[in-house]
């Protein structure tokens, strides 16, 4: 039996010596790797942060002290050490552990985090609540994968020159967000303390004087001179004592530093800068940390055929029109834009975890005469809601938004469900919204979108439907897949179209329409079917979605219109298989049959 099996509670971990903590870290790394190989999940970030989290559990008192992860996908070691080892093999499965911190799951999960940038603001909020209530605990933010430079984190850092005591921000700097960091802010904070001259001089001090007080004194002097020469310490001016750079995979050094940081935080907020190796312990992940950031079962890449097709069609269009620019927010592999970076690097921009900046900069490019395509997951695009309205659509600028992972996303769960985009996009003036059903139809839609000279949003899940012959979207907004006498099912997206066609098969009275253009509606088709029972199917919130638009328009055409809207109910859908999620939402062939039967 290994050490991990004997560590049932955090208090047992505190009894371990440094060598035992090293072994524990390796055992945890093995547990993470073997579990992700079976279940899929976030691999590279979790392998890299093991020692940092083990050291935190050795020094601090959780759950009394609060740990907030930013972003939440790096929390696997935390889950293992907080009494959930026996359930860890269920992570991301139906009814199992979430792949992200979840306040409903454990008291150790102080704050739910699935998107980046939220931790520092939440941590300060925790401290304000603690102090007002006269409580005593430390709040620790673990900020990794490029999240420090998200706009919300920078707002939280800069909103005040004073920060609460017993507040520690740990910057887990692995040189990556999801893809490699290109951010100037990261270059700034690492340049002085990771330069060859700085590191070399500190190594020389240690070599000559060993680990004596002289080494510590000269090291401190070196830090002071670095700040003096730099003339300006960003974090010091914003209420933090900056400490770093520390080897985040050296458990012995971490425990010593964290013990001192814990004591020092009684008087001042601390930002501890640790350097970790993303993917540590698994050679393939260390060499290609971005490709192994999020993987499926058997550690396979999770890029879908829609994403690949997007990269291919953008490359094709750039060859014809070099004014096209592809933009993403730290998701070049997941969105397919790594293909564009490879073939047309000058037409590719990765802004890091900064969706709002991506949208506004695209608006500026469009105003300046370029043709920007912004590819971001549906769940992350919602962070740019104001910018889509105010900076793009209000000015009617030709920006094409490609919303990948739209609809139910399976194992990533409720923080990542792409089921709100139609509701937050359909009411925005000047915006055309498309929902292609196959990879080839996506290519056709992108080509057409680039000709419209106005804002466009194209939403699609990871995988497309089975390829088929289709009428180009520029020739017909909606495509009639099957004619019907009494019932018409209008489906949005590949999964809903599959449900509709399966139900209609063998039923002459049932027609099926693919609503490739979600907005504007196809009034010609609606006029033809206004006297049938119309059922709308969408992988989006049923509140304020496509079905709402159809129902309103049909009742304008005929007061006696019969409409059934089917979509995602008014609740957050948890993690698990997409099949289970569709069942939970009532979006199956069986549910469709029941709805139609009850309406007749």
C-alpha positions in Angstrom: 0.0 0.0 0.0 1.4 3.4 -0.9 1.3 6.6 1.1 -1.7 8.0 -0.8 -3.9 5.2 0.4 -3.1 6.0 4.0 -3.8 9.7 3.7 -7.5 9.9 4.3 -7.7 13.4 5.7 -5.6 16.6 5.4 -4.6 16.3 9.0 -2.8 12.9 8.2 -0.9 14.6 5.4 0.5 17.2 7.8 2.3 14.4 9.7 4.4 13.5 6.7 8.0 14.4 6.2 9.4 16.0 3.1 10.6 12.7 1.5 7.1 11.2 2.2 5.5 14.3 0.5 7.7 13.7 -2.5 6.5 10.1 -2.8 2.9 11.2 -2.2 3.2 13.7 -5.0 4.4 11.0 -7.4 1.6 8.7 -6.4 -1.0 11.4 -6.9 0.5 12.1 -10.3 0.1 8.5 -11.2 -3.5 8.5 -10.0 -4.3 11.5 -12.0 -2.8 10.1 -15.2 -4.4 6.7 -14.9 -7.9 8.2 -14.2 -7.7 10.7 -17.0 -6.6 8.0 -19.4 -10.0 6.2 -18.6 -12.3 9.2 -18.2 -10.7 12.0 -20.1 -10.1 15.4 -18.6 -7.6 18.2 -18.1 -4.2 16.5 -18.0 -1.2 18.9 -18.4 -2.2 21.5 -15.9 -3.0 18.9 -13.2 0.3 17.0 -13.7 2.2 20.2 -13.3 0.7 21.5 -10.1 0.8 18.4 -7.9 3.6 19.5 -5.6 2.3 23.0 -5.2 -1.1 21.7 -3.9 0.5 19.0 -1.7 2.6 21.8 -0.1 -0.4 24.0 0.4 -2.2 21.1 2.2 0.9 20.5 4.3 1.1 24.2 5.5 -2.5 25.4 5.6 -5.6 24.2 7.3 -8.4 23.4 4.8 -11.3 23.7 4.8 -11.0 26.4 7.5 -8.6 28.2 5.2 -10.1 28.8 1.7 -8.5 27.8 -1.5 -9.8 29.2 -4.8 -8.6 27.8 -8.1 -8.3 30.0 -11.2 -9.0 28.3 -13.5 -10.8 25.4 -11.9 -9.6 22.6 -14.1 -6.3 22.4 -12.2 -8.1 21.1 -9.0 -7.6 17.4 -9.3 -4.9 17.0 -6.6 -7.1 19.2 -4.3 -10.0 16.8 -4.8 -7.8 13.8 -4.0 -6.5 15.3 -0.8 -9.8 16.6 0.4 -11.4 13.2 1.2 -12.5 12.4 -2.4 -9.9 9.8 -3.4 -12.4 7.0 -3.2 -14.6 8.8 -5.7 -11.8 10.2 -7.9 -12.3 7.4 -10.5 -15.8 8.8 -11.1 -14.6 12.3 -12.1 -16.5 13.8 -15.1 -18.7 10.7 -15.2 -22.5 10.6 -14.8 -23.2 11.1 -11.1 -19.5 11.3 -10.3 -17.2 14.1 -9.2 -17.1 17.3 -11.2 -14.0 18.2 -13.1 -14.1 21.7 -11.5 -14.5 23.0 -7.9 -18.2 22.8 -6.9 -19.6 24.2 -3.7 -22.4 21.7 -3.8 -19.9 18.8 -3.9 -17.6 19.6 -0.9 -17.0 22.1 1.8 -13.4 22.1 0.6 -14.5 23.8 -2.7 -14.7 27.3 -1.4 -15.8 28.9 -4.7 -17.0 27.3 -7.9 -14.7 28.1 -10.8 -15.0 26.9 -14.4 -14.0 30.1 -16.3 -10.8 32.1 -15.8 -10.2 35.4 -14.1 -12.6 35.2 -11.2 -10.4 34.1 -8.3 -8.8 37.3 -7.1 -12.1 39.3 -7.0 -13.7 36.4 -5.2 -10.8 36.0 -2.8 -10.9 39.7 -1.9 -14.7 39.3 -1.4 -14.1 36.4 1.0 -11.6 38.5 3.0 -14.1 41.4 3.3 -16.7 39.0 4.6 -14.3 37.3 6.9 -13.1 40.6 8.4 -16.6 42.0 8.8 -17.7 38.8 10.6 -14.6 38.8 12.8 -13.5 35.4 11.6 -9.9 34.1 11.2 -8.7 32.2 8.2 -6.4 32.7 5.2 -7.7 32.9 1.6 -5.4 31.4 -1.0 -5.9 31.9 -4.7 -4.1 29.5 -7.1 -4.0 31.3 -10.5 -2.7 29.2 -13.4 -2.7 28.7 -17.1 -2.5 32.3 -18.1 -5.5 33.4 -16.0 -3.7 36.2 -14.2 -3.9 38.5 -17.2 -7.6 38.0 -17.7 -9.3 41.4 -17.5 -11.2 40.7 -14.4 -8.1 39.6 -12.5 -6.3 42.8 -13.5 -9.3 44.8 -12.4 -9.2 43.0 -9.0 -5.4 43.7 -8.7 -5.7 47.4 -9.7 -8.9 48.4 -8.1 -7.1 49.4 -4.9 -3.6 50.0 -3.7 -4.5 48.2 -0.5 -5.2 44.5 -0.1 -6.5 42.5 2.9 -4.2 40.6 5.2 -4.2 36.8 5.2 -4.7 36.9 1.5 -2.3 35.0 -0.7 -2.3 34.8 -4.5 -0.1 32.0 -5.9 0.8 32.5 -9.6 1.3 29.1 -11.1 3.4 30.1 -14.0 3.9 27.2 -16.4 4.5 29.4 -19.5 1.1 28.4 -20.9 -2.5 29.4 -20.8 -4.0 26.6 -22.8 -1.7 27.4 -25.6 1.7 29.0 -25.1 1.6 32.4 -23.4 2.4 35.3 -25.6 1.3 37.9 -23.1 3.5 41.0 -22.5 2.5 41.1 -18.9 3.9 37.6 -18.2 7.1 38.6 -19.9 7.3 41.7 -17.7 6.9 39.8 -14.4 9.3 37.1 -15.3 12.0 39.0 -17.1 13.9 40.3 -14.1 13.7 37.2 -12.0 14.3 34.6 -14.7 17.0 36.3 -16.7 20.3 34.4 -17.0 22.2 37.1 -15.1 19.7 37.1 -12.2 19.4 33.4 -11.8 23.1 32.8 -12.4 24.1 35.3 -9.7 21.8 33.6 -7.2 23.2 30.2 -8.1 26.7 31.5 -7.6 25.8 32.9 -4.2 24.5 29.5 -3.2 27.5 27.7 -4.6 30.0 29.8 -2.7 28.2 30.1 0.6 25.9 27.0 0.7 22.6 27.3 2.5 23.9 29.6 5.2 22.4 32.9 6.5 24.9 34.6 4.1 23.2 33.0 1.2 19.8 34.2 2.4 21.1 37.7 3.1 22.8 38.1 -0.3 19.7 36.6 -2.0 17.6 39.2 -0.3 20.0 41.9 -1.4 19.8 40.6 -4.9 16.0 40.8 -4.8 16.2 44.3 -3.4 18.6 45.5 -6.1 16.4 43.9 -8.8 13.5 46.0 -7.5 15.6 49.1 -7.2 17.0 48.8 -10.7 13.5 48.0 -12.0 12.4 51.3 -10.5 8.8 50.1 -10.2 7.3 47.1 -8.6 3.9 46.5 -10.2 2.5 44.2 -7.4 4.0 46.3 -4.6 2.2 49.3 -5.9 -1.1 47.4 -5.9 -0.9 46.1 -2.3 0.9 42.8 -2.7 4.3 41.7 -1.5 5.8 39.9 -4.4 7.8 36.7 -3.7 9.4 34.7 -6.5 10.3 32.9 -8.6 10.0 29.6 -6.7 10.3 26.1 -8.1 6.7 24.9 -7.9 7.8 21.3 -8.3 10.3 21.3 -5.4 8.2 20.1 -2.5 10.8 20.9 0.2 11.4 24.4 -1.0 7.7 25.0 -1.3 6.9 23.9 2.2 9.6 26.2 3.6 8.5 29.2 1.5 4.8 28.7 2.1 5.4 28.5 5.9 7.1 31.9 5.8 4.5 33.3 3.4 1.7 32.2 5.7 3.3 34.1 8.6 4.1 37.2 6.5 0.5 37.3 5.2 -0.6 38.3 8.7 0.7 41.8 7.9 0.4 42.1 4.2 -1.2 40.4 1.1 1.4 38.2 -0.7 1.7 37.2 -4.4 3.9 34.1 -4.6 5.2 33.4 -8.1 5.9 29.7 -8.6 7.3 28.1 -11.8 5.9 24.7 -12.7 6.3 22.3 -15.6 3.0 21.8 -17.3 2.5 18.1 -18.0 5.2 17.1 -15.5 5.9 13.3 -15.3 4.4 12.5 -18.7 6.9 13.1 -21.5 4.3 13.6 -24.2 2.5 16.2 -22.2 5.7 18.0 -21.2 6.7 18.2 -24.8 3.3 19.3 -26.1 1.5 20.6 -23.1 -1.1 22.5 -25.2 -2.2 19.4 -27.1 -2.5 17.5 -23.8 -4.3 20.3 -21.9 -7.7 18.6 -22.3 -7.9 15.1 -23.6 -10.5 12.4 -24.1 -10.4 8.8 -23.1 -7.0 7.1 -23.8 -5.5 10.6 -23.8 -6.6 11.4 -27.3 -7.0 14.9 -28.6 -10.5 16.3 -28.3 -10.6 18.4 -31.5 -13.8 17.9 -33.4 -14.6 17.7 -37.1 -16.3 21.1 -37.0 -13.1 22.7 -35.5 -10.9 21.1 -38.1 -13.2 22.2 -40.9 -13.2 25.8 -39.6 -9.4 25.9 -39.8 -9.4 24.5 -43.3 -12.0 26.9 -44.7 -10.3 29.9 -43.1 -7.0 28.9 -44.7 -8.8 28.5 -48.1 -10.4 31.9 -47.8 -7.1 33.6 -46.7 -5.5 32.4 -49.9 -8.2 34.3 -51.8 -8.4 37.3 -49.5 -5.4 38.1 -47.2 -7.5 40.7 -45.3 -9.0 37.9 -43.3 -7.6 37.5 -39.8 -8.4 34.6 -37.4 -8.5 35.5 -33.7 -8.9 33.2 -30.7 -8.6 33.5 -26.9 -6.1 30.8 -25.8 -8.0 28.1 -27.7 -6.2 27.7 -31.0 -6.2 23.9 -30.9 -9.8 23.4 -29.7 -11.2 25.9 -32.3 -9.1 24.5 -35.2 -7.1 27.8 -35.6 -3.8 26.0 -35.0 -4.2 25.1 -38.7 -4.3 28.8 -39.6 -1.3 29.6 -37.4 0.6 26.9 -39.2 -0.2 28.0 -42.8 -0.8 31.7 -42.3 0.9 32.9 -39.1 0.6 36.6 -40.1 -3.2 36.2 -40.3 -3.5 34.5 -36.9 -3.8 36.2 -33.5 -4.1 34.5 -30.1 -5.0 37.1 -27.4 -4.8 34.7 -24.5 -7.6 34.5 -21.9 -9.1 37.9 -22.9 -12.3 37.4 -24.8 -13.5 40.9 -24.4 -10.3 42.2 -25.9 -10.6 39.7 -28.7 -14.0 41.1 -29.7 -13.2 44.8 -29.4 -9.9 44.4 -31.3 -11.8 42.5 -34.0 -14.2 45.5 -34.1 -11.3 47.8 -34.6 -9.9 45.6 -37.4 -13.2 45.5 -39.1 -13.5 49.3 -38.9 -10.1 49.5 -40.4 -11.0 47.4 -43.4 -10.0 43.8 -42.3 -12.3 40.8 -42.1 -11.9 39.3 -38.6 -13.1 35.8 -37.7 -13.3 35.3 -33.9 -13.4 31.7 -32.9 -14.2 31.1 -29.2 -16.2 28.4 -27.3 -19.8 29.3 -26.8 -19.5 29.3 -23.0 -16.5 31.7 -23.1 -18.1 34.0 -25.8 -20.8 34.9 -23.3 -18.1 36.8 -21.4 -18.0 39.3 -24.3 -21.7 40.0 -24.4 -21.4 43.7 -24.0 -18.7 44.0 -26.6 -20.7 42.1 -29.1 -23.6 44.5 -28.7 -21.8 47.8 -28.2 -18.7 47.5 -30.2 -19.6 45.2 -33.1 -23.4 45.1 -33.7 -24.2 48.7 -32.8 -21.7 49.8 -35.4 -22.8 47.0 -37.8 -19.2 45.9 -38.3 -18.4 42.8 -40.4 -17.0 40.5 -37.6 -17.7 36.8 -37.9 -18.1 35.0 -34.6 -17.6 31.2 -34.6 -19.0 29.7 -31.4 -17.5 26.2 -31.0 -18.9 23.7 -28.5 -22.4 25.1 -28.7 -25.1 23.0 -27.0 -24.5 20.4 -24.4 -20.8 19.6 -23.8 -20.9 16.4 -21.8 -18.1 15.9 -19.2 -17.1 19.5 -18.7 -20.6 20.1 -17.3 -22.5 23.1 -16.0 -19.7 25.6 -16.1 -19.1 24.9 -19.8 -22.5 24.2 -21.3 -23.0 26.1 -24.5 -26.8 26.4 -24.1 -27.2 30.2 -23.7 -25.8 31.7 -26.9 -29.0 31.8 -28.9 -30.8 33.5 -26.0 -28.1 36.1 -25.7 -27.6 36.7 -29.4 -31.0 36.5 -31.2 -32.3 39.8 -29.8 -29.2 41.8 -30.9 -29.9 44.0 -33.9 -27.8 43.7 -37.1 -26.6 40.2 -36.1 -27.2 37.2 -38.4 -27.0 33.8 -36.6 -26.3 30.5 -38.3 -26.4 26.9 -37.1 -24.8 24.5 -39.7 -25.4 20.8 -39.2 -22.4 19.2 -41.0 -18.7 20.1 -41.4 -19.2 20.9 -45.1 -22.2 23.0 -44.4 -20.0 24.9 -41.9 -17.5 25.7 -44.6 -20.3 26.9 -46.9 -21.7 29.1 -44.1 -18.3 30.7 -43.4 -17.8 31.5 -47.0 -21.2 33.1 -47.2 -20.8 35.0 -43.9 -17.6 36.7 -45.2 -19.7 38.2 -48.1 -22.4 39.8 -45.9 -20.4 42.9 -44.7 -22.3 42.8 -41.3 -22.0 41.0 -38.0 -22.4 37.2 -38.1 -22.5 34.4 -35.4 -22.1 30.8 -36.4 -22.7 28.3 -33.6 -22.0 24.5 -33.7 -21.1 21.6 -31.4 -17.8 19.7 -31.4 -19.0 17.0 -33.8 -21.1 17.6 -36.9 -23.8 15.4 -38.3 -23.5 12.8 -41.0 -22.5 14.4 -44.3 -25.2 14.8 -46.9 -26.1 16.8 -49.9 -27.5 20.2 -48.9 -28.8 23.3 -50.5 -26.3 26.2 -50.0 -27.3 28.5 -47.3 -27.1 31.5 -49.6 -29.9 30.0 -51.7 -32.3 29.1 -48.9 -32.2 30.1 -45.2 -33.9 26.9 -44.1 -33.7 23.5 -45.8 -36.7 21.2 -46.0 -35.4 17.7 -45.3 -38.7 16.0 -45.5 -42.2 17.2 -46.4 -45.1 16.5 -44.0 -48.9 17.1 -43.9 -49.8 17.6 -40.3 -46.7 18.2 -38.2 -43.5 20.1 -38.9 -40.4 19.7 -36.7 -37.9 22.6 -37.1 -34.5 21.6 -35.8 -31.4 23.7 -35.0 -28.1 22.0 -35.2 -27.0 18.4 -36.0 -28.2 16.6 -32.8 -31.6 18.1 -33.0 -31.9 17.4 -36.7 -31.0 13.7 -36.0 -33.8 13.5 -33.4 -36.2 15.0 -35.8 -35.4 12.8 -38.8 -35.4 9.7 -36.7 -38.9 10.5 -35.4 -40.2 11.5 -38.9 -38.9 8.3 -40.6 -41.8 6.3 -41.8 -44.3 9.0 -40.7 -45.7 10.6 -43.9 -47.6 13.2 -41.8 -44.4 14.6 -40.2 -42.1 17.1 -42.0 -38.6 18.1 -41.0 -36.8 21.4 -41.5 -33.2 22.3 -40.7 -33.1 25.9 -39.5 -29.5 26.7 -40.7 -30.3 30.4 -40.4 -31.6 30.9 -36.9 -31.9 34.6 -37.4 -33.5 36.0 -39.5 -36.3 33.5 -39.7 -37.4 32.1 -43.0 -40.8 33.8 -43.4 -41.5 32.0 -46.7 -41.3 28.6 -45.0 -43.2 29.7 -41.9 -46.1 30.8 -44.1 -46.2 27.4 -45.8 -46.3 25.5 -42.5 -48.4 27.9 -40.4 -51.4 25.6 -40.3 -49.5 22.5 -39.2 -48.5 21.6 -35.6 -45.0 23.1 -35.4 -42.4 21.8 -33.0 -39.1 23.6 -32.5 -36.0 21.6 -31.3 -32.9 23.5 -30.1 -29.9 22.7 -27.9 -30.3 26.0 -26.1 -32.2 27.4 -23.2 -35.9 27.1 -24.1 -36.3 30.6 -22.5 -35.6 33.3 -25.1 -34.3 30.9 -27.7 -35.1 30.1 -31.3 -38.5 28.6 -30.4 -39.6 31.8 -28.9 -39.0 33.7 -32.1 -40.8 31.1 -34.2 -43.8 31.1 -31.8 -44.1 34.8 -31.9 -43.9 35.0 -35.7 -46.4 32.1 -36.3 -48.9 33.8 -34.0 -48.5 37.0 -36.0 -49.3 34.9 -39.2 -52.2 33.1 -37.7 -53.9 33.5 -34.3 -54.6 29.8 -34.1 -51.0 28.7 -34.6 -50.1 25.5 -32.7 -46.4 25.6 -31.5 -44.4 23.4 -29.1 -41.0 24.7 -28.1 -38.5 22.0 -26.9 -35.1 23.0 -25.5 -32.9 23.0 -22.4 -35.1 23.6 -19.3 -34.5 26.4 -16.8 -31.8 24.8 -14.8 -28.0 24.2 -15.0 -27.2 20.8 -16.5 -24.5 18.8 -14.7 -21.5 16.9 -16.1 -21.7 13.4 -17.7 -22.4 11.9 -21.1 -24.2 14.0 -23.7 -26.8 11.2 -24.0 -27.7 11.5 -20.3 -27.8 15.3 -20.6 -30.2 15.1 -23.6 -32.4 12.7 -21.6 -32.4 15.1 -18.7 -33.4 18.0 -21.0 -36.2 16.0 -22.6 -34.5 16.2 -26.0 -34.8 12.7 -27.3 -37.0 11.0 -30.0 -39.1 9.5 -27.2 -39.8 13.0 -25.7 -40.6 14.4 -29.1 -43.1 11.6 -29.8 -44.7 12.2 -26.4 -45.0 16.0 -27.0 -46.6 15.5 -30.4 -48.9 12.8 -29.3 -50.2 14.9 -26.4 -50.8 17.9 -28.7 -53.0 16.0 -31.2 
